[in-house]
């Protein structure tokens, strides 16, 4: 099992990790694979779990051998590290070729962002448009409306990615932000009530169809 948590303190992640550990150990005991005593339990956790984290102390406290921990930069949010060790489960699920293609896509968009003039840079312009809507139109939400079933979880991913990142009142250097910075992301569970808000809300709502 792969436990992915930058700090190894995220409540939801660690609750699931502990449940998984209990499920595994109970199953091993029931099958007679281990005797349930501390030594066999500790050995089982070491052999069946790996971690992706920057906090090796808590990794070890959980019972995972730090030698079986995959690290990444502690100054990058885990939600932005899917192209590093956080993507380990993707490599396992889809294979190294597919993951390599994913990395190539990241590289292409990074190159585009760095080399394209600002006035033609779609990535930069989309970010600036968000700032414009929040600060000048006072938009409090942003709808992301996937038209393809394969992307139905994309709004949920963006909710975690952007809302957690923008749920801050200080900048990287510790100084207070000087503009409005975050909005609610709509689109998860696209249905009638979302449509009603978009069509009838008095202040309007920026929307992306993907």
Backbone as ProteinMPNN parsed JSONL, in Angstrom:
{"seq_chain_A": "XXXXXXXXXXXXXXXXXXXXXXXXXXXXXXXXXXXXXXXXXXXXXXXXXXXXXXXXXXXXXXXXXXXXXXXXXXXXXXXXXXXXXXXXXXXXXXXXXXXXXXXXXXXXXXXXXXXXXXXXXXXXXXXXXXXXXXXXXXXXXXXXXXXXXXXXXXXXXXXXXXXXXXXXXXXXXXXXXXXXXXXXXXXXXXXXXXXXXXXXXXXXXXXXXX", "coords_chain_A": {"N_chain_A": [[0.84, -1.183, 0.0], [0.43, 2.261, -0.707], [1.074, 5.15, 0.968], [0.384, 8.451, 0.746], [1.402, 11.483, 1.762], [2.426, 14.673, 2.371], [3.157, 15.866, 4.862], [2.477, 13.888, 6.563], [0.411, 14.216, 8.313], [-2.092, 14.956, 7.481], [-5.501, 14.9, 8.035], [-7.634, 13.36, 6.764], [-6.171, 11.663, 5.076], [-4.469, 10.252, 6.847], [-6.315, 9.059, 8.514], [-7.535, 7.253, 6.738], [-5.239, 5.774, 6.18], [-4.635, 4.55, 8.629], [-6.942, 3.004, 8.932], [-6.613, 1.294, 6.747], [-4.296, -0.017, 7.509], [-5.171, -1.383, 9.81], [-7.149, -3.027, 8.637], [-5.53, -4.628, 6.96], [-3.789, -5.916, 8.809], [-5.616, -7.283, 10.452], [-6.635, -9.055, 8.574], [-4.359, -10.548, 7.917], [-3.803, -11.768, 10.35], [-6.136, -13.285, 10.682], [-5.839, -15.116, 8.617], [-3.719, -16.521, 9.477], [-1.215, -15.722, 8.769], [0.378, -14.009, 10.238], [1.167, -13.793, 13.755], [0.047, -11.843, 15.301], [1.352, -10.637, 17.381], [3.521, -7.99, 18.621], [6.029, -7.908, 17.259], [5.637, -9.365, 14.857], [3.571, -7.893, 13.758], [4.772, -5.376, 13.375], [6.703, -6.085, 11.481], [5.085, -6.87, 9.374], [3.822, -4.48, 8.621], [6.023, -3.028, 7.732], [6.661, -4.511, 5.471], [4.478, -4.306, 3.807], [3.709, -1.694, 3.359], [4.478, 1.416, 1.843], [5.748, 4.783, 1.808], [5.068, 8.125, 0.682], [6.462, 10.999, 1.348], [7.615, 13.926, 3.176], [8.183, 13.842, 5.791], [9.937, 11.988, 7.58], [10.157, 11.151, 10.202], [7.516, 10.846, 11.231], [6.662, 8.985, 9.407], [8.162, 6.74, 10.143], [7.148, 6.424, 12.726], [4.578, 5.615, 12.173], [5.087, 3.088, 11.345], [6.258, 2.398, 9.014], [9.132, 1.55, 7.215], [11.654, 3.934, 6.964], [13.426, 3.668, 4.864], [11.848, 2.805, 2.882], [10.499, 4.987, 1.987], [9.507, 7.51, -0.221], [10.785, 10.518, -1.129], [10.192, 14.083, -1.633], [10.414, 17.539, -2.7], [10.278, 19.706, 0.054], [9.316, 22.252, -0.099], [7.379, 22.369, -1.964], [3.936, 22.093, -2.456], [2.144, 19.118, -1.722], [-0.024, 18.614, -3.389], [0.791, 19.688, -5.742], [2.702, 18.013, -6.684], [2.42, 15.8, -8.305], [3.883, 15.067, -10.477], [6.221, 14.253, -9.423], [7.45, 12.193, -6.795], [4.952, 11.832, -5.659], [3.38, 10.915, -7.661], [3.724, 8.176, -7.674], [1.762, 6.128, -7.307], [0.362, 6.425, -9.67], [2.223, 5.618, -11.569], [2.369, 2.914, -10.888], [-0.253, 2.13, -11.408], [-0.77, 2.815, -14.122], [1.541, 2.416, -15.541], [5.004, 2.921, -16.537], [5.386, 4.031, -19.116], [3.039, 5.491, -19.779], [3.12, 7.314, -17.662], [5.467, 8.628, -18.268], [4.664, 9.904, -20.613], [2.846, 11.665, -19.488], [4.596, 13.287, -18.007], [5.973, 14.428, -20.13], [3.975, 16.009, -21.195], [3.64, 17.859, -19.101], [6.142, 19.079, -19.262], [5.987, 20.257, -21.79], [3.963, 22.201, -21.42], [5.111, 23.762, -19.441], [7.32, 24.757, -20.833], [6.002, 26.208, -22.822], [4.721, 28.164, -21.216], [6.943, 29.534, -20.17], [8.211, 30.561, -22.417], [6.433, 31.878, -24.103], [5.204, 35.042, -25.143], [3.669, 37.366, -22.87], [1.232, 38.587, -23.69], [0.205, 36.724, -25.412], [0.066, 34.45, -24.018], [-1.632, 31.821, -22.988], [-1.854, 30.41, -20.557], [-0.909, 32.235, -18.582], [-2.717, 34.321, -19.059], [-5.196, 33.172, -18.411], [-4.886, 32.858, -15.649], [-4.641, 35.567, -14.908], [-7.118, 36.524, -15.724], [-8.739, 35.269, -13.841], [-7.94, 36.654, -11.527], [-8.867, 39.178, -12.265], [-11.687, 38.784, -12.46], [-12.29, 38.177, -9.765], [-11.452, 40.454, -8.286], [-12.435, 42.746, -9.587], [-14.949, 42.206, -10.683], [-16.025, 41.025, -8.549], [-16.578, 38.318, -8.341], [-17.513, 35.344, -6.756], [-17.339, 32.689, -7.184], [-16.424, 30.0, -9.427], [-17.188, 28.246, -12.221], [-16.486, 25.025, -13.432], [-17.001, 23.034, -16.08], [-17.086, 20.009, -17.168], [-17.388, 18.421, -20.316], [-16.97, 15.902, -21.078], [-17.21, 12.576, -20.044], [-14.982, 11.267, -19.067], [-13.631, 13.221, -17.769], [-14.983, 13.791, -15.466], [-14.217, 13.926, -12.822], [-12.523, 16.015, -12.726], [-13.28, 18.702, -11.853], [-13.409, 18.234, -9.053], [-10.753, 17.666, -8.488], [-9.626, 20.167, -9.121], [-10.873, 21.692, -7.172], [-9.61, 20.847, -4.806], [-6.993, 21.47, -5.496], [-6.871, 24.277, -6.149], [-8.497, 25.655, -4.287], [-7.496, 24.968, -1.771], [-4.907, 25.924, -2.053], [-5.328, 28.651, -2.508], [-6.558, 29.349, -0.226], [-5.404, 31.084, 1.672], [-4.02, 33.763, 3.612], [-1.66, 35.013, 3.549], [1.372, 35.746, 1.761], [4.128, 34.044, 0.07], [6.359, 35.065, 1.35], [5.504, 35.706, 3.837], [4.172, 38.11, 4.146], [1.067, 40.005, 4.211], [-1.586, 39.279, 1.886], [-2.533, 41.435, -0.804], [-4.696, 41.601, -2.418], [-7.932, 40.275, -3.334], [-8.116, 36.743, -3.399], [-9.099, 34.071, -3.7], [-11.651, 31.717, -4.841], [-14.762, 29.883, -4.771], [-14.878, 26.724, -6.335], [-17.077, 25.49, -8.643], [-18.886, 22.663, -10.004], [-18.495, 20.018, -9.414], [-20.455, 17.247, -9.367], [-22.308, 18.122, -11.331], [-25.399, 19.406, -11.922], [-28.956, 20.107, -11.692], [-29.223, 22.163, -9.724], [-26.8, 23.509, -9.84], [-26.914, 24.444, -12.465], [-29.111, 26.163, -12.222], [-28.081, 28.164, -10.531], [-26.075, 29.224, -12.175], [-27.546, 30.247, -14.302], [-29.334, 32.048, -13.219], [-28.27, 33.573, -11.172], [-27.64, 36.7, -9.646], [-25.223, 38.107, -9.846], [-23.754, 36.965, -11.819], [-21.487, 34.45, -13.167], [-18.269, 33.31, -13.675], [-17.302, 30.854, -16.07], [-15.916, 27.765, -17.173], [-15.781, 25.545, -19.856], [-14.853, 22.277, -20.471]], "CA_chain_A": [[0.0, 0.0, 0.0], [1.178, 3.515, -0.814], [0.496, 6.24, 1.75], [0.926, 9.699, 0.21], [1.097, 12.669, 2.568], [3.645, 15.463, 2.516], [3.498, 16.054, 6.277], [1.997, 12.708, 7.294], [-0.506, 14.681, 9.355], [-3.39, 15.286, 6.902], [-6.466, 14.105, 8.785], [-8.321, 12.363, 5.948], [-5.202, 10.681, 4.582], [-3.976, 9.395, 7.918], [-7.439, 8.227, 8.967], [-7.608, 6.143, 5.785], [-4.039, 4.939, 6.326], [-4.793, 3.715, 9.828], [-7.98, 2.007, 8.629], [-6.013, 0.305, 5.853], [-3.354, -0.819, 8.308], [-5.974, -2.284, 10.643], [-7.748, -4.024, 7.742], [-4.493, -5.547, 6.517], [-3.301, -6.729, 9.918], [-6.684, -8.198, 10.852], [-6.703, -10.103, 7.567], [-3.187, -11.418, 8.032], [-3.977, -12.584, 11.558], [-7.212, -14.25, 10.428], [-5.336, -16.139, 7.707], [-2.591, -17.203, 10.107], [0.057, -15.287, 8.181], [1.147, -13.466, 11.357], [0.572, -14.222, 15.022], [-0.612, -10.719, 15.953], [2.206, -10.008, 18.384], [4.112, -6.739, 18.174], [7.123, -8.097, 16.307], [5.105, -9.775, 13.554], [2.783, -6.763, 13.261], [5.709, -4.37, 12.881], [7.335, -6.602, 10.269], [4.079, -6.869, 8.312], [3.638, -3.099, 8.148], [7.223, -2.67, 6.967], [6.706, -5.236, 4.207], [3.284, -4.079, 2.991], [3.439, -0.273, 3.183], [5.518, 2.398, 1.524], [5.262, 6.142, 2.025], [5.561, 9.263, -0.09], [6.353, 12.03, 2.373], [8.827, 14.637, 3.577], [8.294, 13.731, 7.247], [10.381, 10.616, 7.829], [9.927, 10.81, 11.609], [6.159, 10.323, 11.371], [6.613, 7.764, 8.599], [8.678, 5.664, 10.994], [6.233, 6.243, 13.843], [3.448, 4.851, 11.651], [5.536, 1.705, 11.214], [6.871, 2.201, 7.702], [10.583, 1.708, 7.189], [12.034, 5.131, 6.208], [14.094, 3.269, 3.628], [10.782, 2.592, 1.905], [9.796, 6.263, 1.816], [9.9, 8.28, -1.391], [10.715, 11.923, -0.745], [10.116, 15.137, -2.65], [10.812, 18.827, -2.146], [9.352, 20.133, 1.098], [8.791, 23.584, -0.384], [6.32, 22.229, -2.96], [2.756, 21.446, -1.921], [1.938, 17.767, -2.23], [-1.013, 18.632, -4.467], [1.475, 20.106, -6.961], [3.858, 17.136, -6.861], [2.028, 14.56, -8.96], [4.917, 14.688, -11.437], [7.368, 13.753, -8.668], [7.168, 10.924, -6.122], [3.52, 11.725, -5.381], [2.801, 10.16, -8.763], [4.098, 6.755, -7.611], [0.604, 5.259, -7.522], [0.019, 6.502, -11.089], [3.169, 4.748, -12.278], [1.971, 1.537, -10.623], [-1.557, 1.849, -12.018], [-0.818, 3.012, -15.566], [2.79, 2.01, -16.159], [5.987, 3.991, -16.729], [5.238, 4.695, -20.417], [1.979, 6.493, -19.647], [3.587, 8.361, -16.758], [6.446, 9.403, -19.025], [3.889, 10.78, -21.489], [2.319, 12.722, -18.622], [5.703, 14.203, -17.729], [6.246, 15.168, -21.359], [2.954, 17.05, -21.275], [4.014, 18.901, -18.137], [7.297, 19.799, -19.816], [5.529, 21.087, -22.905], [3.22, 23.373, -20.947], [6.09, 24.613, -18.755], [8.09, 25.447, -21.872], [5.092, 27.194, -23.413], [4.529, 29.263, -20.27], [8.191, 30.297, -20.006], [8.725, 31.129, -23.665], [5.407, 32.605, -24.861], [4.979, 36.412, -24.665], [2.537, 37.468, -21.963], [-0.024, 38.937, -24.364], [-0.27, 35.557, -26.138], [0.282, 33.312, -23.134], [-2.946, 31.396, -22.506], [-1.754, 30.026, -19.148], [-0.841, 33.455, -17.784], [-3.941, 35.098, -19.246], [-6.273, 32.552, -17.638], [-4.667, 33.234, -14.259], [-4.935, 36.99, -14.749], [-8.573, 36.675, -15.827], [-9.289, 34.909, -12.537], [-7.703, 37.791, -10.63], [-9.757, 40.248, -12.73], [-13.059, 38.486, -12.062], [-12.432, 38.228, -8.314], [-11.214, 41.771, -7.708], [-13.17, 43.826, -10.24], [-16.342, 41.801, -10.838], [-16.416, 40.473, -7.251], [-17.081, 36.955, -8.516], [-17.184, 34.523, -5.589], [-17.228, 31.284, -7.57], [-15.95, 29.746, -10.785], [-17.714, 26.944, -12.638], [-15.732, 24.212, -14.384], [-18.075, 22.161, -16.553], [-16.569, 19.028, -18.129], [-18.347, 17.886, -21.274], [-16.559, 14.527, -21.346], [-17.356, 11.787, -18.835], [-13.666, 10.911, -18.55], [-13.134, 14.348, -16.972], [-16.008, 14.142, -14.488], [-13.591, 14.194, -11.521], [-11.613, 17.152, -12.852], [-13.631, 19.792, -10.924], [-13.033, 17.872, -7.687], [-9.302, 17.858, -8.408], [-9.362, 21.605, -9.074], [-11.308, 22.192, -5.872], [-8.534, 20.599, -3.847], [-5.772, 22.128, -5.943], [-6.899, 25.737, -6.108], [-9.122, 26.22, -3.09], [-6.558, 24.831, -0.662], [-3.766, 26.802, -2.288], [-5.739, 30.041, -2.388], [-7.164, 29.578, 1.087], [-4.335, 31.648, 2.485], [-4.081, 35.222, 3.726], [-0.298, 35.53, 3.475], [2.154, 35.341, 0.604], [5.23, 33.126, 0.365], [7.339, 35.702, 2.23], [4.883, 35.99, 5.124], [3.449, 39.383, 4.142], [-0.349, 39.815, 3.889], [-1.996, 39.478, 0.5], [-3.06, 42.786, -1.028], [-5.856, 41.491, -3.297], [-8.744, 39.077, -3.148], [-7.323, 35.71, -4.064], [-9.676, 32.749, -3.889], [-13.077, 31.56, -5.111], [-15.28, 28.523, -4.773], [-14.936, 26.046, -7.628], [-18.28, 24.702, -8.85], [-18.806, 21.719, -11.098], [-18.542, 18.654, -8.898], [-21.86, 16.901, -9.284], [-23.02, 19.064, -12.214], [-26.805, 19.035, -12.029], [-29.926, 21.187, -11.854], [-29.032, 23.33, -8.85], [-25.68, 24.279, -10.383], [-27.425, 25.133, -13.642], [-29.969, 27.255, -11.775], [-27.221, 29.239, -10.038], [-25.375, 29.851, -13.29], [-28.458, 30.935, -15.204], [-30.194, 33.041, -12.569], [-27.602, 34.332, -10.119], [-27.657, 38.117, -10.011], [-23.899, 38.678, -10.098], [-23.051, 36.251, -12.89], [-20.509, 33.478, -12.688], [-17.309, 32.861, -14.692], [-17.443, 29.419, -16.314], [-15.051, 27.112, -18.15], [-16.245, 24.267, -20.357], [-13.658, 21.534, -20.839]], "C_chain_A": [[0.882, 1.243, 0.0], [0.432, 4.594, -0.044], [1.17, 7.529, 1.303], [0.465, 10.86, 1.068], [2.39, 13.43, 2.796], [4.085, 15.537, 3.979], [3.209, 14.823, 7.121], [1.123, 13.104, 8.475], [-1.896, 14.985, 8.803], [-4.449, 14.328, 7.439], [-7.095, 13.005, 7.947], [-7.374, 11.262, 5.501], [-4.784, 9.717, 5.684], [-5.087, 8.545, 8.526], [-7.592, 7.021, 8.046], [-6.422, 5.202, 5.921], [-4.161, 4.021, 7.533], [-5.86, 2.639, 9.62], [-7.418, 0.898, 7.737], [-5.058, -0.602, 6.608], [-4.111, -1.829, 9.169], [-6.586, -3.4, 9.804], [-6.724, -5.07, 7.321], [-4.07, -6.483, 7.647], [-4.357, -7.714, 10.396], [-6.788, -9.36, 9.864], [-5.55, -11.077, 7.667], [-3.28, -12.326, 9.251], [-5.019, -13.668, 11.31], [-6.748, -15.395, 9.536], [-4.154, -16.905, 8.295], [-1.243, -16.804, 9.553], [0.966, -14.649, 9.216], [0.43, -13.849, 12.639], [-0.091, -13.082, 15.79], [0.201, -10.067, 17.053], [2.985, -8.85, 17.75], [5.172, -6.933, 17.096], [6.603, -8.451, 14.925], [4.271, -8.659, 12.922], [3.705, -5.718, 12.644], [6.345, -4.816, 11.574], [6.36, -6.58, 9.099], [3.871, -5.473, 7.744], [4.83, -2.682, 7.293], [7.224, -3.299, 5.578], [5.551, -4.887, 3.272], [2.971, -2.606, 2.736], [4.689, 0.468, 2.723], [4.894, 3.78, 1.682], [5.838, 7.085, 0.987], [5.367, 10.473, 0.82], [7.679, 12.753, 2.548], [9.091, 14.496, 5.067], [8.656, 12.293, 7.629], [10.171, 10.191, 9.278], [8.538, 10.208, 11.805], [5.945, 9.084, 10.512], [7.056, 6.574, 9.437], [7.738, 5.373, 12.156], [5.001, 5.448, 13.421], [3.799, 3.369, 11.522], [6.183, 1.39, 9.886], [8.368, 2.424, 7.807], [10.935, 2.955, 6.374], [12.801, 4.834, 4.93], [13.091, 3.032, 2.5], [9.92, 3.84, 1.735], [10.376, 6.998, 0.61], [9.713, 9.762, -1.056], [10.497, 12.845, -1.933], [10.389, 16.46, -1.949], [9.802, 19.311, -1.117], [8.801, 21.533, 0.88], [7.721, 23.564, -1.473], [5.133, 21.526, -2.309], [2.552, 20.077, -2.536], [0.971, 17.724, -3.404], [-0.401, 19.09, -5.787], [2.601, 19.149, -7.351], [3.528, 15.833, -7.561], [3.08, 14.116, -9.969], [6.21, 14.272, -10.756], [6.94, 12.451, -7.978], [5.697, 10.733, -5.787], [2.812, 10.925, -6.47], [3.126, 8.677, -8.749], [2.921, 5.832, -7.899], [0.156, 5.292, -8.982], [0.944, 5.617, -11.921], [2.769, 3.287, -12.113], [0.698, 1.185, -11.389], [-1.506, 1.86, -13.543], [0.473, 2.638, -16.299], [3.708, 3.182, -16.445], [5.843, 4.726, -18.059], [4.184, 5.806, -20.339], [2.422, 7.637, -18.748], [4.624, 9.238, -17.446], [5.751, 10.358, -19.995], [3.304, 11.947, -20.704], [3.395, 13.758, -18.322], [6.05, 15.037, -18.963], [5.231, 16.291, -21.548], [3.23, 18.19, -20.322], [5.16, 19.754, -18.683], [6.877, 20.738, -20.939], [4.83, 22.35, -22.41], [4.136, 24.31, -20.164], [6.893, 25.429, -19.764], [7.248, 26.536, -22.526], [4.951, 28.412, -22.499], [5.767, 30.155, -20.177], [8.575, 31.069, -21.265], [7.709, 31.967, -24.443], [5.218, 34.008, -24.3], [3.671, 36.515, -23.883], [1.221, 37.706, -22.694], [-0.606, 37.779, -25.167], [-0.258, 34.295, -25.272], [-1.042, 32.899, -22.477], [-2.916, 31.063, -21.014], [-1.755, 31.264, -18.258], [-2.136, 34.245, -17.869], [-5.108, 34.5, -18.46], [-6.132, 32.862, -16.152], [-5.022, 34.686, -13.998], [-6.433, 37.264, -14.855], [-9.244, 36.314, -14.506], [-9.129, 36.048, -11.551], [-8.662, 38.931, -10.976], [-11.193, 40.007, -12.259], [-13.259, 38.65, -10.555], [-12.392, 39.667, -7.805], [-12.053, 42.887, -8.324], [-14.637, 43.49, -10.485], [-16.902, 41.19, -9.557], [-17.06, 39.091, -7.389], [-16.608, 36.086, -7.353], [-17.051, 33.042, -5.929], [-16.833, 31.194, -9.033], [-16.413, 28.349, -11.164], [-16.786, 26.286, -13.649], [-16.649, 23.073, -14.798], [-17.548, 21.178, -17.59], [-17.679, 18.511, -19.038], [-18.059, 16.43, -21.594], [-16.581, 13.745, -20.038], [-16.005, 11.418, -18.224], [-13.092, 12.011, -17.657], [-14.078, 14.708, -15.829], [-15.421, 14.421, -13.107], [-12.659, 15.406, -11.555], [-11.997, 18.323, -11.947], [-13.247, 19.488, -9.476], [-11.528, 18.042, -7.476], [-8.96, 19.339, -8.298], [-9.797, 22.213, -7.749], [-10.197, 22.02, -4.838], [-7.292, 21.399, -4.201], [-5.812, 23.635, -5.694], [-7.468, 26.293, -4.82], [-8.218, 26.08, -1.87], [-5.387, 25.786, -0.826], [-4.13, 28.263, -2.074], [-6.419, 30.348, -1.058], [-6.137, 30.097, 2.076], [-4.495, 33.172, 2.545], [-2.694, 35.846, 3.719], [0.385, 35.004, 2.223], [3.338, 34.502, 1.048], [6.24, 33.719, 1.33], [6.755, 36.102, 3.573], [4.116, 37.299, 5.195], [1.993, 39.149, 3.75], [-0.609, 40.007, 2.399], [-2.637, 40.852, 0.362], [-4.262, 42.787, -1.962], [-6.716, 40.326, -2.832], [-8.105, 37.948, -3.953], [-8.044, 34.414, -4.382], [-11.173, 32.778, -4.156], [-13.471, 30.107, -4.929], [-15.26, 27.982, -6.202], [-16.217, 25.209, -7.675], [-18.045, 23.695, -9.966], [-18.825, 20.275, -10.649], [-20.008, 18.278, -8.688], [-22.709, 17.888, -10.074], [-24.463, 18.594, -12.39], [-27.667, 20.283, -11.961], [-29.628, 22.387, -10.971], [-27.831, 24.16, -9.283], [-26.135, 25.081, -11.594], [-28.29, 26.326, -13.256], [-29.136, 28.44, -11.292], [-26.568, 29.978, -11.203], [-26.309, 30.692, -14.154], [-29.189, 32.093, -14.547], [-29.499, 33.891, -11.527], [-27.396, 35.778, -10.552], [-26.296, 38.671, -10.388], [-23.153, 37.997, -11.241], [-21.996, 35.32, -12.332], [-19.568, 33.077, -13.808], [-17.376, 31.339, -14.836], [-16.43, 28.965, -17.363], [-15.688, 25.795, -18.55], [-15.047, 23.512, -20.909], [-14.036, 20.185, -21.433]], "O_chain_A": [[1.942, 1.27, 0.626], [-0.712, 4.915, -0.367], [2.381, 7.689, 1.459], [-0.721, 11.186, 1.1], [3.343, 12.887, 3.354], [5.25, 15.298, 4.293], [3.65, 14.732, 8.266], [1.094, 12.424, 9.501], [-2.808, 15.249, 9.586], [-4.321, 13.11, 7.318], [-7.099, 11.843, 8.354], [-7.716, 10.08, 5.538], [-4.749, 8.505, 5.474], [-4.834, 7.437, 8.999], [-7.759, 5.896, 8.516], [-6.567, 3.986, 5.797], [-3.823, 2.84, 7.456], [-5.704, 1.505, 10.074], [-7.705, -0.281, 7.939], [-5.017, -1.809, 6.374], [-3.728, -2.997, 9.245], [-6.554, -4.568, 10.191], [-7.018, -6.265, 7.325], [-4.002, -7.698, 7.461], [-4.036, -8.859, 10.714], [-7.002, -10.505, 10.262], [-5.732, -12.286, 7.521], [-2.892, -13.493, 9.203], [-4.82, -14.826, 11.678], [-7.216, -16.524, 9.684], [-3.647, -17.837, 7.671], [-0.237, -17.458, 9.825], [2.189, -14.73, 9.1], [-0.754, -14.186, 12.627], [-0.724, -13.318, 16.819], [-0.214, -9.048, 17.605], [3.093, -8.741, 16.529], [5.198, -6.187, 16.118], [7.071, -7.904, 13.926], [4.264, -8.497, 11.702], [3.461, -5.233, 11.539], [6.508, -4.012, 10.656], [6.752, -6.304, 7.965], [3.756, -5.301, 6.53], [4.66, -2.055, 6.248], [7.721, -2.705, 4.621], [5.632, -5.144, 2.071], [2.056, -2.299, 1.971], [5.802, 0.178, 3.159], [3.671, 3.927, 1.687], [6.941, 6.881, 0.479], [4.24, 10.918, 1.036], [8.729, 12.265, 2.128], [10.11, 14.977, 5.561], [7.785, 11.489, 7.959], [10.023, 9.001, 9.558], [8.394, 9.18, 12.467], [5.131, 8.226, 10.854], [6.405, 5.528, 9.441], [7.548, 4.216, 12.531], [4.443, 4.694, 14.218], [2.923, 2.506, 11.582], [6.61, 0.261, 9.646], [8.814, 3.39, 8.427], [10.559, 3.04, 5.205], [12.824, 5.654, 4.013], [13.444, 3.055, 1.321], [8.745, 3.747, 1.379], [11.593, 7.09, 0.452], [8.607, 10.197, -0.738], [10.604, 12.432, -3.088], [10.575, 16.492, -0.733], [8.6, 19.326, -1.385], [7.903, 21.959, 1.607], [7.212, 24.615, -1.863], [5.3, 20.482, -1.679], [2.763, 19.892, -3.734], [1.12, 16.902, -4.308], [-1.006, 18.903, -6.843], [3.376, 19.45, -8.259], [4.269, 14.858, -7.432], [3.17, 12.931, -10.29], [7.194, 13.97, -11.43], [6.146, 11.691, -8.533], [5.237, 9.6, -5.644], [1.764, 10.328, -6.226], [2.834, 7.979, -9.72], [3.058, 4.864, -8.647], [-0.374, 4.302, -9.486], [0.504, 4.951, -12.858], [2.818, 2.511, -13.067], [0.578, 0.095, -11.948], [-2.124, 1.014, -14.19], [0.494, 2.554, -17.527], [3.245, 4.315, -16.581], [6.142, 5.918, -18.135], [4.423, 6.927, -20.787], [2.134, 8.799, -19.033], [4.658, 10.45, -17.234], [6.197, 11.491, -20.178], [3.268, 13.078, -21.19], [3.14, 14.961, -18.374], [6.382, 16.216, -18.846], [5.575, 17.382, -22.001], [3.075, 19.357, -20.681], [5.148, 20.98, -18.579], [7.351, 21.871, -21.028], [5.078, 23.441, -22.922], [3.958, 25.527, -20.214], [7.119, 26.625, -19.579], [7.724, 27.649, -22.754], [5.05, 29.552, -22.953], [5.655, 31.379, -20.115], [9.201, 32.125, -21.175], [8.093, 32.697, -25.357], [5.083, 34.159, -23.086], [2.692, 35.837, -24.195], [0.205, 37.098, -22.357], [-1.77, 37.826, -25.565], [-0.542, 33.201, -25.759], [-1.508, 33.541, -21.536], [-3.85, 31.399, -20.286], [-2.513, 31.337, -17.291], [-2.605, 34.781, -16.864], [-5.922, 35.238, -17.904], [-7.127, 33.102, -15.468], [-5.635, 35.004, -12.979], [-6.958, 38.134, -14.16], [-10.203, 36.967, -14.093], [-10.063, 36.379, -10.82], [-9.207, 39.577, -10.08], [-11.838, 40.91, -11.725], [-14.272, 39.194, -10.116], [-13.217, 40.052, -6.977], [-12.352, 43.874, -7.652], [-15.482, 44.385, -10.496], [-18.089, 40.874, -9.475], [-17.974, 38.745, -6.641], [-15.426, 36.099, -7.009], [-16.695, 32.232, -5.073], [-16.897, 32.174, -9.777], [-16.065, 27.375, -10.496], [-16.353, 26.923, -14.609], [-17.031, 22.243, -13.973], [-17.562, 21.484, -18.782], [-18.778, 18.203, -18.577], [-18.829, 15.79, -22.31], [-16.032, 14.199, -19.034], [-15.891, 11.272, -17.007], [-12.172, 11.762, -16.878], [-13.991, 15.806, -15.279], [-16.063, 15.087, -12.295], [-12.076, 15.777, -10.536], [-11.111, 18.901, -11.317], [-12.808, 20.38, -8.751], [-11.086, 18.502, -6.423], [-8.117, 19.731, -7.491], [-9.163, 23.146, -7.254], [-9.889, 22.946, -4.087], [-6.619, 21.94, -3.324], [-4.894, 24.196, -5.097], [-6.976, 27.3, -4.31], [-8.176, 26.974, -1.025], [-4.927, 26.388, 0.145], [-3.339, 29.03, -1.523], [-6.808, 31.487, -0.804], [-6.026, 29.59, 3.193], [-5.042, 33.782, 1.627], [-2.556, 37.06, 3.865], [0.022, 33.953, 1.695], [3.538, 34.272, 2.24], [6.911, 32.983, 2.054], [7.424, 36.762, 4.369], [3.471, 37.577, 6.206], [1.701, 38.194, 3.029], [0.064, 40.797, 1.736], [-3.22, 41.368, 1.316], [-4.8, 43.85, -2.272], [-6.28, 39.497, -2.034], [-7.611, 38.171, -5.058], [-7.612, 33.703, -5.289], [-11.876, 33.71, -3.765], [-12.624, 29.213, -4.932], [-15.584, 28.694, -7.152], [-16.415, 24.323, -6.843], [-17.126, 23.846, -10.771], [-19.144, 19.39, -11.443], [-20.714, 18.925, -7.915], [-23.694, 18.424, -9.567], [-24.715, 17.521, -12.939], [-27.171, 21.394, -12.149], [-29.767, 23.525, -11.42], [-27.831, 25.38, -9.116], [-25.788, 26.254, -11.737], [-28.215, 27.381, -13.886], [-29.447, 29.589, -11.606], [-26.514, 31.208, -11.215], [-25.907, 31.731, -14.677], [-29.62, 33.021, -15.231], [-30.09, 34.854, -11.037], [-27.022, 36.044, -11.695], [-26.215, 39.615, -11.174], [-22.047, 38.406, -11.592], [-21.653, 35.397, -11.153], [-20.029, 32.543, -14.817], [-17.492, 30.621, -13.843], [-16.13, 29.689, -18.313], [-16.093, 25.012, -17.691], [-14.302, 24.049, -21.729], [-13.158, 19.408, -21.807]]}, "name": "protein", "num_of_chains": 1, "seq": "XXXXXXXXXXXXXXXXXXXXXXXXXXXXXXXXXXXXXXXXXXXXXXXXXXXXXXXXXXXXXXXXXXXXXXXXXXXXXXXXXXXXXXXXXXXXXXXXXXXXXXXXXXXXXXXXXXXXXXXXXXXXXXXXXXXXXXXXXXXXXXXXXXXXXXXXXXXXXXXXXXXXXXXXXXXXXXXXXXXXXXXXXXXXXXXXXXXXXXXXXXXXXXXXXX"}
